[in-house]
Amino acid sequence: MQMRIRSVGVALRFAESVLLAPGQRHARRNAWSAVCEDRRHAADRRHDALSTGAPVKSVRR
């Protein structure tokens, strides 16, 4: 495979994508897990508020 690199910036972005790809996938998985956990906590807070009769704020999606 022969590749022609047009600039130093392109070469650096290519090297970064090759070297950091596994780490980026791991970071995305961690971020998605955090989002799901936040949603679970929000649902628990809404459930608790409904059971105690406290006012519930609306949620934007």
N, CA and C of each residue as an Amber inpcrd file, in Angstrom:
protein
   183
   0.8440000  -1.1730000   0.0000000   0.0000000   0.0000000   0.0000000
   0.8880000   1.2340000   0.0000000   0.7200000   2.0460000  -0.9880000
   1.5110000   3.2640000  -1.0720000   0.5730000   4.4500000  -0.9290000
   0.9520000   5.3380000  -0.0230000   0.1130000   6.4910000   0.2660000
   0.9390000   7.7510000   0.0920000   0.3500000   8.7370000  -0.5230000
   1.0520000  10.0020000  -0.6830000   0.5180000  10.9880000   0.3530000
   1.3880000  11.4580000   1.2070000   1.0310000  12.4040000   2.2490000
   1.1970000  13.8150000   1.6810000   0.1360000  14.6160000   1.7520000
   0.1680000  15.9480000   1.1410000   0.7720000  17.0010000   2.0540000
   0.6400000  16.8380000   3.3540000   1.1820000  17.8440000   4.2640000
   1.5090000  17.2030000   5.6090000   2.2240000  17.9440000   6.4060000
   2.5740000  17.4570000   7.7390000   1.3070000  17.3010000   8.5790000
   0.3660000  18.2230000   8.4320000  -0.8870000  18.1450000   9.1870000
  -1.6620000  16.8790000   8.8780000  -1.7230000  16.5250000   7.5930000
  -2.4210000  15.3080000   7.1810000  -1.7070000  14.0900000   7.7650000
  -0.3960000  14.1080000   7.7410000   0.3810000  12.9930000   8.2830000
   0.1500000  12.8550000   9.7860000   0.1190000  13.9760000  10.4860000
  -0.1000000  13.9220000  11.9300000  -1.5110000  13.4340000  12.2680000
  -2.5210000  13.8950000  11.5220000  -3.8880000  13.4330000  11.7640000
  -4.0140000  11.9370000  11.4880000  -3.3290000  11.4630000  10.4480000
  -3.3640000  10.0330000  10.1280000  -2.7130000   9.2230000  11.2470000
  -1.5370000   9.6660000  11.6910000  -0.8360000   8.9600000  12.7730000
  -1.6760000   8.9650000  14.0400000  -2.2990000  10.0860000  14.3470000
  -3.1450000  10.1930000  15.5330000  -4.3230000   9.2380000  15.4440000
  -4.9430000   9.1530000  14.2850000  -6.1050000   8.2690000  14.1450000
  -5.7120000   6.8060000  14.2950000  -4.5370000   6.4400000  13.7930000
  -4.0780000   5.0540000  13.9030000  -3.6980000   4.7230000  15.3410000
  -2.9800000   5.6250000  15.9880000  -2.4730000   5.3530000  17.3310000
  -3.5290000   5.4860000  18.4150000  -4.4860000   6.3910000  18.2340000
  -5.4530000   6.6750000  19.2910000  -6.8170000   6.0260000  19.0820000
  -6.9920000   5.2980000  18.0050000  -8.3050000   4.7180000  17.7060000
  -8.8490000   3.8660000  18.8480000  -8.0840000   2.9300000  19.4210000
  -8.6370000   2.1330000  20.5200000  -9.0100000   2.9930000  21.7350000
  -8.1990000   3.9790000  22.0340000  -8.4940000   4.8580000  23.1620000
  -9.7460000   5.6880000  22.9320000  -9.9590000   6.1210000  21.7060000
 -11.1580000   6.8940000  21.3920000 -12.4070000   6.0370000  21.5320000
 -12.3150000   4.7890000  21.0980000 -13.4690000   3.8860000  21.2490000
 -13.7870000   3.6860000  22.7250000 -12.7550000   3.5050000  23.5140000
 -12.9400000   3.3190000  24.9620000 -13.5760000   4.5700000  25.5790000
 -13.0970000   5.7420000  25.1670000 -13.6450000   7.0010000  25.6920000
 -15.1080000   7.1560000  25.3000000 -15.4610000   6.7900000  24.0810000
 -16.8690000   6.8770000  23.6620000 -17.7470000   5.9440000  24.4820000
 -17.2530000   4.7180000  24.7290000 -18.0240000   3.7810000  25.5510000
 -18.2210000   4.3390000  26.9520000 -17.1650000   4.9140000  27.5300000
 -17.2770000   5.5010000  28.8670000 -18.2710000   6.6530000  28.8770000
 -18.2140000   7.4910000  27.8520000 -19.1270000   8.6310000  27.7790000
 -20.5700000   8.1530000  27.6620000 -20.8150000   7.1330000  26.8370000
 -22.1770000   6.6340000  26.6740000 -22.6620000   6.0060000  27.9690000
 -21.8060000   5.3020000  28.6680000 -22.1810000   4.7140000  29.9640000
 -22.5700000   5.8070000  30.9490000 -21.8340000   6.9070000  30.9370000
 -22.1450000   8.0310000  31.8310000 -23.5000000   8.6410000  31.4780000
 -23.7970000   8.7700000  30.1940000 -25.0920000   9.3090000  29.7660000
 -26.2240000   8.4030000  30.2440000 -26.0550000   7.1010000  30.0520000
 -27.0970000   6.1560000  30.4770000 -27.2930000   6.2010000  31.9880000
 -26.1910000   6.3020000  32.7360000 -26.2980000   6.3770000  34.1910000
 -27.0070000   7.6590000  34.6250000 -26.6870000   8.7780000  33.9750000
 -27.3660000  10.0460000  34.2890000 -28.8630000   9.9440000  34.0230000
 -29.2380000   9.2950000  32.9430000 -30.6560000   9.1340000  32.6260000
 -31.3560000   8.2760000  33.6750000 -30.6700000   7.2220000  34.1420000
 -31.2550000   6.3820000  35.1850000 -31.4670000   7.1770000  36.4700000
 -30.4690000   7.9860000  36.8280000 -30.5980000   8.8110000  38.0320000
 -31.7480000   9.8090000  37.8940000 -31.8780000  10.4110000  36.7230000
 -32.9640000  11.3650000  36.4980000 -34.3160000  10.6650000  36.6020000
 -34.4180000   9.4620000  36.0430000 -35.6740000   8.7180000  36.1310000
 -35.9820000   8.3780000  37.5820000 -34.9530000   8.0060000  38.3530000
 -35.1630000   7.7110000  39.7770000 -35.6370000   8.9520000  40.5280000
 -35.0420000  10.1060000  40.2110000 -35.4630000  11.3470000  40.8820000
 -36.9130000  11.6710000  40.5420000 -37.3010000  11.4930000  39.2750000
 -38.6940000  11.7500000  38.8870000 -39.6300000  10.8010000  39.6130000
 -39.2440000   9.5400000  39.6930000 -40.0750000   8.5450000  40.3780000
 -40.2200000   8.9050000  41.8610000 -39.1120000   9.2730000  42.5000000
 -39.1560000   9.6530000  43.9160000 -40.0170000  10.8960000  44.1290000
 -39.8960000  11.8550000  43.2300000 -40.6750000  13.0860000  43.3620000
 -42.1620000  12.7960000  43.2030000 -42.5200000  11.9210000  42.2820000
 -43.9320000  11.5830000  42.0800000 -44.4880000  10.8470000  43.2910000
 -43.6700000   9.9870000  43.8930000 -44.1740000   9.2080000  45.0310000
 -44.3210000  10.0680000  46.2830000 -43.5530000  11.1590000  46.3890000
 -43.6640000  12.0340000  47.5600000 -44.6020000  13.2000000  47.3230000
 -45.0450000  13.3910000  46.0860000 -45.9640000  14.4770000  45.7770000
 -45.2650000  15.7940000  45.4920000 -43.9500000  15.7780000  45.3860000
 -43.2070000  17.0040000  45.0850000 -43.3880000  17.3540000  43.6080000
 -43.3010000  18.6480000  43.2770000 -43.4390000  19.0340000  41.8590000
 -42.2740000  18.4850000  41.0430000 -42.5690000  18.0880000  39.8200000
 -41.5650000  17.5050000  38.9340000 -41.2850000  18.4870000  37.8110000
 -39.9960000  18.7740000  37.5840000 -39.6150000  19.6510000  36.4770000
 -39.7380000  18.8800000  35.1770000 -40.1180000  19.5810000  34.1180000
 -40.2040000  18.9230000  32.8240000 -38.8100000  18.6750000  32.2860000
 -38.7020000  17.6440000  31.4620000 -37.4010000  17.2520000  30.9080000
 -37.4270000  17.4950000  29.4190000 -36.4210000  18.1980000  28.9280000
 -36.3070000  18.4150000  27.4800000 -35.5290000  17.2830000  26.8670000
 -35.9360000  16.8670000  25.6860000 -35.1870000  15.8490000  24.9340000
 -35.0730000  16.2570000  23.5140000
